Every structure is written in structure tokens, then in C-alpha cells.
């Protein structure tokens, strides 16, 4: 399972993960086939500057890594 598939499960949630999923969904450059924790972190830190979004992305990547890596 890719990170994109994982995060899309949260699209209907009214939570920070749901908000992150919505941002990723409209990000035309998001690497939808990525599974590497390192590459995901690099992408988020290169693309986004919002601290709360980066915190949420870090949390989501950790959950993804624990459950699907």
C-alpha cells in the first residue's frame, strides 16, 4: 500500500489527517506511488512550509510506517 492510498482513507474524516488527505488530493505533484518514509518527509519539507501541516504529515507518515512498512 502506498502512502497516498493510506492517507486517502481519511478523506471523509473531520480530523487533521482528513485535512492532510484533502491537501494531498489536490496536490498535482504528490508522488502517489511513494512508499519510502525518507522520500515522503523530503517531499513534504520541500513543498510545504506550514508547521501544523508538517506536524500532521510527520504523524501520518509514522502511522503509515508502523502499519504498512
PDB file of N, CA, C and O in Angstrom:
ATOM      1  N   UNK A   1       0.850  -1.178   0.000  1.00  0.00           N
ATOM      2  CA  UNK A   1       0.000   0.000   0.000  1.00  0.00           C
ATOM      3  C   UNK A   1       0.894   1.238   0.000  1.00  0.00           C
ATOM      4  O   UNK A   1       1.861   1.324   0.757  1.00  0.00           O
ATOM      5  N   UNK A   2       0.558   2.176  -0.847  1.00  0.00           N
ATOM      6  CA  UNK A   2       1.314   3.429  -0.892  1.00  0.00           C
ATOM      7  C   UNK A   2       0.807   4.378   0.194  1.00  0.00           C
ATOM      8  O   UNK A   2      -0.274   4.185   0.750  1.00  0.00           O
ATOM      9  N   UNK A   3       1.597   5.391   0.480  1.00  0.00           N
ATOM     10  CA  UNK A   3       1.171   6.398   1.445  1.00  0.00           C
ATOM     11  C   UNK A   3      -0.087   7.102   0.953  1.00  0.00           C
ATOM     12  O   UNK A   3      -0.980   7.410   1.742  1.00  0.00           O
ATOM     13  N   UNK A   4      -0.157   7.354  -0.347  1.00  0.00           N
ATOM     14  CA  UNK A   4      -1.325   8.018  -0.933  1.00  0.00           C
ATOM     15  C   UNK A   4      -2.595   7.196  -0.686  1.00  0.00           C
ATOM     16  O   UNK A   4      -3.624   7.745  -0.293  1.00  0.00           O
ATOM     17  N   UNK A   5      -2.524   5.895  -0.914  1.00  0.00           N
ATOM     18  CA  UNK A   5      -3.678   5.017  -0.659  1.00  0.00           C
ATOM     19  C   UNK A   5      -4.056   5.060   0.818  1.00  0.00           C
ATOM     20  O   UNK A   5      -5.236   5.107   1.163  1.00  0.00           O
ATOM     21  N   UNK A   6      -3.053   5.043   1.680  1.00  0.00           N
ATOM     22  CA  UNK A   6      -3.284   5.099   3.117  1.00  0.00           C
ATOM     23  C   UNK A   6      -3.980   6.392   3.524  1.00  0.00           C
ATOM     24  O   UNK A   6      -4.990   6.357   4.228  1.00  0.00           O
ATOM     25  N   UNK A   7      -3.453   7.528   3.090  1.00  0.00           N
ATOM     26  CA  UNK A   7      -3.989   8.817   3.546  1.00  0.00           C
ATOM     27  C   UNK A   7      -5.367   9.079   2.959  1.00  0.00           C
ATOM     28  O   UNK A   7      -6.181   9.760   3.584  1.00  0.00           O
ATOM     29  N   UNK A   8      -5.645   8.557   1.779  1.00  0.00           N
ATOM     30  CA  UNK A   8      -6.968   8.765   1.168  1.00  0.00           C
ATOM     31  C   UNK A   8      -8.085   8.106   1.973  1.00  0.00           C
ATOM     32  O   UNK A   8      -9.252   8.460   1.807  1.00  0.00           O
ATOM     33  N   UNK A   9      -7.753   7.173   2.825  1.00  0.00           N
ATOM     34  CA  UNK A   9      -8.750   6.561   3.712  1.00  0.00           C
ATOM     35  C   UNK A   9      -9.328   7.578   4.695  1.00  0.00           C
ATOM     36  O   UNK A   9     -10.385   7.344   5.281  1.00  0.00           O
ATOM     37  N   UNK A  10      -8.642   8.701   4.877  1.00  0.00           N
ATOM     38  CA  UNK A  10      -9.057   9.712   5.837  1.00  0.00           C
ATOM     39  C   UNK A  10      -9.799  10.888   5.194  1.00  0.00           C
ATOM     40  O   UNK A  10     -10.109  11.862   5.880  1.00  0.00           O
ATOM     41  N   UNK A  11     -10.087  10.815   3.901  1.00  0.00           N
ATOM     42  CA  UNK A  11     -10.695  11.942   3.186  1.00  0.00           C
ATOM     43  C   UNK A  11     -11.994  12.437   3.814  1.00  0.00           C
ATOM     44  O   UNK A  11     -12.256  13.640   3.816  1.00  0.00           O
ATOM     45  N   UNK A  12     -12.792  11.551   4.335  1.00  0.00           N
ATOM     46  CA  UNK A  12     -14.087  11.946   4.902  1.00  0.00           C
ATOM     47  C   UNK A  12     -14.008  12.319   6.388  1.00  0.00           C
ATOM     48  O   UNK A  12     -15.007  12.731   6.978  1.00  0.00           O
ATOM     49  N   UNK A  13     -12.833  12.176   6.985  1.00  0.00           N
ATOM     50  CA  UNK A  13     -12.665  12.467   8.413  1.00  0.00           C
ATOM     51  C   UNK A  13     -12.532  13.969   8.659  1.00  0.00           C
ATOM     52  O   UNK A  13     -11.879  14.681   7.896  1.00  0.00           O
ATOM     53  N   UNK A  14     -13.150  14.426   9.714  1.00  0.00           N
ATOM     54  CA  UNK A  14     -13.006  15.822  10.135  1.00  0.00           C
ATOM     55  C   UNK A  14     -11.906  15.878  11.197  1.00  0.00           C
ATOM     56  O   UNK A  14     -12.152  16.201  12.359  1.00  0.00           O
ATOM     57  N   UNK A  15     -10.701  15.556  10.764  1.00  0.00           N
ATOM     58  CA  UNK A  15      -9.532  15.493  11.636  1.00  0.00           C
ATOM     59  C   UNK A  15      -8.348  16.100  10.886  1.00  0.00           C
ATOM     60  O   UNK A  15      -8.445  16.360   9.686  1.00  0.00           O
ATOM     61  N   UNK A  16      -7.238  16.329  11.575  1.00  0.00           N
ATOM     62  CA  UNK A  16      -6.047  16.797  10.853  1.00  0.00           C
ATOM     63  C   UNK A  16      -5.618  15.842   9.734  1.00  0.00           C
ATOM     64  O   UNK A  16      -5.153  16.293   8.687  1.00  0.00           O
ATOM     65  N   UNK A  17      -5.768  14.537   9.943  1.00  0.00           N
ATOM     66  CA  UNK A  17      -5.412  13.590   8.882  1.00  0.00           C
ATOM     67  C   UNK A  17      -6.355  13.741   7.689  1.00  0.00           C
ATOM     68  O   UNK A  17      -5.934  13.596   6.541  1.00  0.00           O
ATOM     69  N   UNK A  18      -7.609  14.029   7.955  1.00  0.00           N
ATOM     70  CA  UNK A  18      -8.559  14.281   6.880  1.00  0.00           C
ATOM     71  C   UNK A  18      -8.205  15.546   6.113  1.00  0.00           C
ATOM     72  O   UNK A  18      -8.314  15.587   4.887  1.00  0.00           O
ATOM     73  N   UNK A  19      -7.784  16.571   6.832  1.00  0.00           N
ATOM     74  CA  UNK A  19      -7.362  17.812   6.173  1.00  0.00           C
ATOM     75  C   UNK A  19      -6.114  17.580   5.327  1.00  0.00           C
ATOM     76  O   UNK A  19      -6.008  18.094   4.214  1.00  0.00           O
ATOM     77  N   UNK A  20      -5.178  16.812   5.854  1.00  0.00           N
ATOM     78  CA  UNK A  20      -3.971  16.477   5.102  1.00  0.00           C
ATOM     79  C   UNK A  20      -4.337  15.703   3.838  1.00  0.00           C
ATOM     80  O   UNK A  20      -3.792  15.970   2.767  1.00  0.00           O
ATOM     81  N   UNK A  21      -5.245  14.759   3.958  1.00  0.00           N
ATOM     82  CA  UNK A  21      -5.679  13.975   2.801  1.00  0.00           C
ATOM     83  C   UNK A  21      -6.258  14.876   1.721  1.00  0.00           C
ATOM     84  O   UNK A  21      -5.994  14.669   0.537  1.00  0.00           O
ATOM     85  N   UNK A  22      -7.039  15.864   2.109  1.00  0.00           N
ATOM     86  CA  UNK A  22      -7.632  16.783   1.135  1.00  0.00           C
ATOM     87  C   UNK A  22      -6.560  17.621   0.442  1.00  0.00           C
ATOM     88  O   UNK A  22      -6.653  17.882  -0.758  1.00  0.00           O
ATOM     89  N   UNK A  23      -5.556  18.038   1.184  1.00  0.00           N
ATOM     90  CA  UNK A  23      -4.454  18.814   0.599  1.00  0.00           C
ATOM     91  C   UNK A  23      -3.686  17.948  -0.397  1.00  0.00           C
ATOM     92  O   UNK A  23      -3.356  18.394  -1.496  1.00  0.00           O
ATOM     93  N   UNK A  24      -3.409  16.718  -0.006  1.00  0.00           N
ATOM     94  CA  UNK A  24      -2.676  15.804  -0.880  1.00  0.00           C
ATOM     95  C   UNK A  24      -3.482  15.501  -2.141  1.00  0.00           C
ATOM     96  O   UNK A  24      -2.921  15.410  -3.232  1.00  0.00           O
ATOM     97  N   UNK A  25      -4.776  15.349  -1.994  1.00  0.00           N
ATOM     98  CA  UNK A  25      -5.631  15.032  -3.133  1.00  0.00           C
ATOM     99  C   UNK A  25      -5.561  16.101  -4.221  1.00  0.00           C
ATOM    100  O   UNK A  25      -5.608  15.780  -5.409  1.00  0.00           O
ATOM    101  N   UNK A  26      -5.450  17.361  -3.826  1.00  0.00           N
ATOM    102  CA  UNK A  26      -5.402  18.439  -4.829  1.00  0.00           C
ATOM    103  C   UNK A  26      -3.977  18.787  -5.261  1.00  0.00           C
ATOM    104  O   UNK A  26      -3.785  19.604  -6.162  1.00  0.00           O
ATOM    105  N   UNK A  27      -2.983  18.174  -4.627  1.00  0.00           N
ATOM    106  CA  UNK A  27      -1.580  18.403  -4.978  1.00  0.00           C
ATOM    107  C   UNK A  27      -1.234  17.574  -6.211  1.00  0.00           C
ATOM    108  O   UNK A  27      -1.004  16.369  -6.109  1.00  0.00           O
ATOM    109  N   UNK A  28      -1.197  18.210  -7.354  1.00  0.00           N
ATOM    110  CA  UNK A  28      -0.957  17.509  -8.617  1.00  0.00           C
ATOM    111  C   UNK A  28       0.443  16.894  -8.711  1.00  0.00           C
ATOM    112  O   UNK A  28       0.674  16.003  -9.529  1.00  0.00           O
ATOM    113  N   UNK A  29       1.368  17.361  -7.883  1.00  0.00           N
ATOM    114  CA  UNK A  29       2.740  16.854  -7.908  1.00  0.00           C
ATOM    115  C   UNK A  29       3.007  15.766  -6.873  1.00  0.00           C
ATOM    116  O   UNK A  29       4.108  15.217  -6.824  1.00  0.00           O
ATOM    117  N   UNK A  30       2.009  15.450  -6.044  1.00  0.00           N
ATOM    118  CA  UNK A  30       2.255  14.482  -4.974  1.00  0.00           C
ATOM    119  C   UNK A  30       2.652  13.133  -5.560  1.00  0.00           C
ATOM    120  O   UNK A  30       2.024  12.647  -6.501  1.00  0.00           O
ATOM    121  N   UNK A  31       3.699  12.530  -4.996  1.00  0.00           N
ATOM    122  CA  UNK A  31       4.175  11.233  -5.508  1.00  0.00           C
ATOM    123  C   UNK A  31       3.271  10.085  -5.054  1.00  0.00           C
ATOM    124  O   UNK A  31       3.521   9.458  -4.024  1.00  0.00           O
ATOM    125  N   UNK A  32       2.229   9.819  -5.825  1.00  0.00           N
ATOM    126  CA  UNK A  32       1.179   8.890  -5.389  1.00  0.00           C
ATOM    127  C   UNK A  32       1.655   7.444  -5.234  1.00  0.00           C
ATOM    128  O   UNK A  32       0.984   6.652  -4.573  1.00  0.00           O
ATOM    129  N   UNK A  33       2.774   7.090  -5.816  1.00  0.00           N
ATOM    130  CA  UNK A  33       3.272   5.715  -5.706  1.00  0.00           C
ATOM    131  C   UNK A  33       4.382   5.567  -4.668  1.00  0.00           C
ATOM    132  O   UNK A  33       4.998   4.507  -4.558  1.00  0.00           O
ATOM    133  N   UNK A  34       4.632   6.625  -3.914  1.00  0.00           N
ATOM    134  CA  UNK A  34       5.746   6.615  -2.954  1.00  0.00           C
ATOM    135  C   UNK A  34       5.417   5.787  -1.719  1.00  0.00           C
ATOM    136  O   UNK A  34       4.308   5.842  -1.188  1.00  0.00           O
ATOM    137  N   UNK A  35       6.404   5.022  -1.280  1.00  0.00           N
ATOM    138  CA  UNK A  35       6.284   4.243  -0.046  1.00  0.00           C
ATOM    139  C   UNK A  35       7.427   4.533   0.927  1.00  0.00           C
ATOM    140  O   UNK A  35       7.361   4.138   2.091  1.00  0.00           O
ATOM    141  N   UNK A  36       8.457   5.208   0.470  1.00  0.00           N
ATOM    142  CA  UNK A  36       9.635   5.475   1.295  1.00  0.00           C
ATOM    143  C   UNK A  36       9.364   6.604   2.297  1.00  0.00           C
ATOM    144  O   UNK A  36       8.966   7.710   1.930  1.00  0.00           O
ATOM    145  N   UNK A  37       9.593   6.286   3.560  1.00  0.00           N
ATOM    146  CA  UNK A  37       9.413   7.276   4.624  1.00  0.00           C
ATOM    147  C   UNK A  37      10.314   8.491   4.391  1.00  0.00           C
ATOM    148  O   UNK A  37       9.874   9.631   4.544  1.00  0.00           O
ATOM    149  N   UNK A  38      11.541   8.253   4.030  1.00  0.00           N
ATOM    150  CA  UNK A  38      12.501   9.339   3.789  1.00  0.00           C
ATOM    151  C   UNK A  38      12.047  10.235   2.628  1.00  0.00           C
ATOM    152  O   UNK A  38      12.071  11.461   2.739  1.00  0.00           O
ATOM    153  N   UNK A  39      11.639   9.622   1.529  1.00  0.00           N
ATOM    154  CA  UNK A  39      11.202  10.397   0.370  1.00  0.00           C
ATOM    155  C   UNK A  39       9.932  11.202   0.663  1.00  0.00           C
ATOM    156  O   UNK A  39       9.773  12.317   0.168  1.00  0.00           O
ATOM    157  N   UNK A  40       9.041  10.639   1.459  1.00  0.00           N
ATOM    158  CA  UNK A  40       7.828  11.358   1.835  1.00  0.00           C
ATOM    159  C   UNK A  40       8.167  12.579   2.693  1.00  0.00           C
ATOM    160  O   UNK A  40       7.642  13.670   2.470  1.00  0.00           O
ATOM    161  N   UNK A  41       9.046  12.384   3.668  1.00  0.00           N
ATOM    162  CA  UNK A  41       9.467  13.519   4.501  1.00  0.00           C
ATOM    163  C   UNK A  41      10.101  14.607   3.641  1.00  0.00           C
ATOM    164  O   UNK A  41       9.790  15.789   3.790  1.00  0.00           O
ATOM    165  N   UNK A  42      10.987  14.198   2.744  1.00  0.00           N
ATOM    166  CA  UNK A  42      11.654  15.163   1.865  1.00  0.00           C
ATOM    167  C   UNK A  42      10.631  15.924   1.034  1.00  0.00           C
ATOM    168  O   UNK A  42      10.725  17.145   0.903  1.00  0.00           O
ATOM    169  N   UNK A  43       9.670  15.229   0.481  1.00  0.00           N
ATOM    170  CA  UNK A  43       8.654  15.887  -0.341  1.00  0.00           C
ATOM    171  C   UNK A  43       7.896  16.931   0.474  1.00  0.00           C
ATOM    172  O   UNK A  43       7.757  18.075   0.039  1.00  0.00           O
ATOM    173  N   UNK A  44       7.411  16.550   1.638  1.00  0.00           N
ATOM    174  CA  UNK A  44       6.631  17.489   2.458  1.00  0.00           C
ATOM    175  C   UNK A  44       7.456  18.708   2.860  1.00  0.00           C
ATOM    176  O   UNK A  44       6.964  19.835   2.803  1.00  0.00           O
ATOM    177  N   UNK A  45       8.702  18.491   3.264  1.00  0.00           N
ATOM    178  CA  UNK A  45       9.527  19.621   3.708  1.00  0.00           C
ATOM    179  C   UNK A  45       9.964  20.515   2.543  1.00  0.00           C
ATOM    180  O   UNK A  45      10.195  21.709   2.731  1.00  0.00           O
ATOM    181  N   UNK A  46      10.075  19.952   1.367  1.00  0.00           N
ATOM    182  CA  UNK A  46      10.411  20.755   0.194  1.00  0.00           C
ATOM    183  C   UNK A  46       9.209  21.525  -0.338  1.00  0.00           C
ATOM    184  O   UNK A  46       9.361  22.620  -0.879  1.00  0.00           O
ATOM    185  N   UNK A  47       8.026  20.962  -0.187  1.00  0.00           N
ATOM    186  CA  UNK A  47       6.819  21.518  -0.812  1.00  0.00           C
ATOM    187  C   UNK A  47       6.030  22.450   0.108  1.00  0.00           C
ATOM    188  O   UNK A  47       5.455  23.434  -0.357  1.00  0.00           O
ATOM    189  N   UNK A  48       5.998  22.154   1.384  1.00  0.00           N
ATOM    190  CA  UNK A  48       5.130  22.878   2.315  1.00  0.00           C
ATOM    191  C   UNK A  48       5.930  23.557   3.419  1.00  0.00           C
ATOM    192  O   UNK A  48       6.973  23.059   3.843  1.00  0.00           O
ATOM    193  N   UNK A  49       5.428  24.696   3.878  1.00  0.00           N
ATOM    194  CA  UNK A  49       6.106  25.443   4.936  1.00  0.00           C
ATOM    195  C   UNK A  49       5.271  25.535   6.207  1.00  0.00           C
ATOM    196  O   UNK A  49       5.791  25.883   7.267  1.00  0.00           O
ATOM    197  N   UNK A  50       3.993  25.229   6.110  1.00  0.00           N
ATOM    198  CA  UNK A  50       3.098  25.346   7.264  1.00  0.00           C
ATOM    199  C   UNK A  50       3.479  24.328   8.342  1.00  0.00           C
ATOM    200  O   UNK A  50       3.485  23.121   8.102  1.00  0.00           O
ATOM    201  N   UNK A  51       3.797  24.841   9.534  1.00  0.00           N
ATOM    202  CA  UNK A  51       4.284  23.990  10.623  1.00  0.00           C
ATOM    203  C   UNK A  51       3.252  22.933  11.031  1.00  0.00           C
ATOM    204  O   UNK A  51       3.610  21.772  11.228  1.00  0.00           O
ATOM    205  N   UNK A  52       1.999  23.311  11.159  1.00  0.00           N
ATOM    206  CA  UNK A  52       0.985  22.343  11.594  1.00  0.00           C
ATOM    207  C   UNK A  52       0.759  21.267  10.538  1.00  0.00           C
ATOM    208  O   UNK A  52       0.506  20.111  10.876  1.00  0.00           O
ATOM    209  N   UNK A  53       0.849  21.635   9.275  1.00  0.00           N
ATOM    210  CA  UNK A  53       0.716  20.647   8.209  1.00  0.00           C
ATOM    211  C   UNK A  53       1.884  19.667   8.241  1.00  0.00           C
ATOM    212  O   UNK A  53       1.698  18.465   8.051  1.00  0.00           O
ATOM    213  N   UNK A  54       3.081  20.181   8.481  1.00  0.00           N
ATOM    214  CA  UNK A  54       4.255  19.306   8.558  1.00  0.00           C
ATOM    215  C   UNK A  54       4.177  18.371   9.760  1.00  0.00           C
ATOM    216  O   UNK A  54       4.565  17.207   9.667  1.00  0.00           O
ATOM    217  N   UNK A  55       3.679  18.871  10.882  1.00  0.00           N
ATOM    218  CA  UNK A  55       3.482  18.013  12.053  1.00  0.00           C
ATOM    219  C   UNK A  55       2.514  16.884  11.740  1.00  0.00           C
ATOM    220  O   UNK A  55       2.757  15.726  12.080  1.00  0.00           O
ATOM    221  N   UNK A  56       1.417  17.239  11.090  1.00  0.00           N
ATOM    222  CA  UNK A  56       0.415  16.244  10.719  1.00  0.00           C
ATOM    223  C   UNK A  56       0.997  15.243   9.729  1.00  0.00           C
ATOM    224  O   UNK A  56       0.749  14.043   9.847  1.00  0.00           O
ATOM    225  N   UNK A  57       1.759  15.715   8.763  1.00  0.00           N
ATOM    226  CA  UNK A  57       2.391  14.822   7.792  1.00  0.00           C
ATOM    227  C   UNK A  57       3.353  13.865   8.499  1.00  0.00           C
ATOM    228  O   UNK A  57       3.385  12.675   8.188  1.00  0.00           O
ATOM    229  N   UNK A  58       4.122  14.372   9.433  1.00  0.00           N
ATOM    230  CA  UNK A  58       5.037  13.511  10.195  1.00  0.00           C
ATOM    231  C   UNK A  58       4.282  12.434  10.947  1.00  0.00           C
ATOM    232  O   UNK A  58       4.684  11.270  10.954  1.00  0.00           O
ATOM    233  N   UNK A  59       3.187  12.826  11.580  1.00  0.00           N
ATOM    234  CA  UNK A  59       2.367  11.866  12.323  1.00  0.00           C
ATOM    235  C   UNK A  59       1.790  10.814  11.370  1.00  0.00           C
ATOM    236  O   UNK A  59       1.814   9.620  11.666  1.00  0.00           O
ATOM    237  N   UNK A  60       1.275  11.269  10.229  1.00  0.00           N
ATOM    238  CA  UNK A  60       0.691  10.349   9.254  1.00  0.00           C
ATOM    239  C   UNK A  60       1.734   9.382   8.710  1.00  0.00           C
ATOM    240  O   UNK A  60       1.460   8.191   8.564  1.00  0.00           O
ATOM    241  N   UNK A  61       2.921   9.882   8.411  1.00  0.00           N
ATOM    242  CA  UNK A  61       3.991   9.023   7.903  1.00  0.00           C
ATOM    243  C   UNK A  61       4.378   7.992   8.958  1.00  0.00           C
ATOM    244  O   UNK A  61       4.632   6.835   8.624  1.00  0.00           O
ATOM    245  N   UNK A  62       4.427   8.396  10.222  1.00  0.00           N
ATOM    246  CA  UNK A  62       4.748   7.449  11.299  1.00  0.00           C
ATOM    247  C   UNK A  62       3.703   6.355  11.411  1.00  0.00           C
ATOM    248  O   UNK A  62       4.041   5.177  11.532  1.00  0.00           O
ATOM    249  N   UNK A  63       2.434   6.740  11.372  1.00  0.00           N
ATOM    250  CA  UNK A  63       1.353   5.745  11.444  1.00  0.00           C
ATOM    251  C   UNK A  63       1.439   4.802  10.243  1.00  0.00           C
ATOM    252  O   UNK A  63       1.326   3.585  10.388  1.00  0.00           O
ATOM    253  N   UNK A  64       1.637   5.374   9.071  1.00  0.00           N
ATOM    254  CA  UNK A  64       1.774   4.574   7.846  1.00  0.00           C
ATOM    255  C   UNK A  64       2.943   3.604   7.971  1.00  0.00           C
ATOM    256  O   UNK A  64       2.808   2.418   7.669  1.00  0.00           O
ATOM    257  N   UNK A  65       4.077   4.104   8.411  1.00  0.00           N
ATOM    258  CA  UNK A  65       5.281   3.278   8.520  1.00  0.00           C
ATOM    259  C   UNK A  65       5.089   2.125   9.504  1.00  0.00           C
ATOM    260  O   UNK A  65       5.487   0.995   9.223  1.00  0.00           O
ATOM    261  N   UNK A  66       4.486   2.406  10.644  1.00  0.00           N
ATOM    262  CA  UNK A  66       4.263   1.382  11.657  1.00  0.00           C
ATOM    263  C   UNK A  66       3.321   0.290  11.145  1.00  0.00           C
ATOM    264  O   UNK A  66       3.531  -0.893  11.410  1.00  0.00           O
ATOM    265  N   UNK A  67       2.288   0.695  10.416  1.00  0.00           N
ATOM    266  CA  UNK A  67       1.254  -0.253  10.000  1.00  0.00           C
ATOM    267  C   UNK A  67       1.483  -0.927   8.649  1.00  0.00           C
ATOM    268  O   UNK A  67       0.971  -2.020   8.404  1.00  0.00           O
ATOM    269  N   UNK A  68       2.254  -0.277   7.771  1.00  0.00           N
ATOM    270  CA  UNK A  68       2.340  -0.789   6.407  1.00  0.00           C
ATOM    271  C   UNK A  68       3.759  -1.001   5.886  1.00  0.00           C
ATOM    272  O   UNK A  68       3.931  -1.434   4.747  1.00  0.00           O
ATOM    273  N   UNK A  69       4.759  -0.713   6.677  1.00  0.00           N
ATOM    274  CA  UNK A  69       6.140  -0.878   6.185  1.00  0.00           C
ATOM    275  C   UNK A  69       6.684  -2.256   6.517  1.00  0.00           C
ATOM    276  O   UNK A  69       7.827  -2.566   6.180  1.00  0.00           O
TER     277      UNK A  69
END
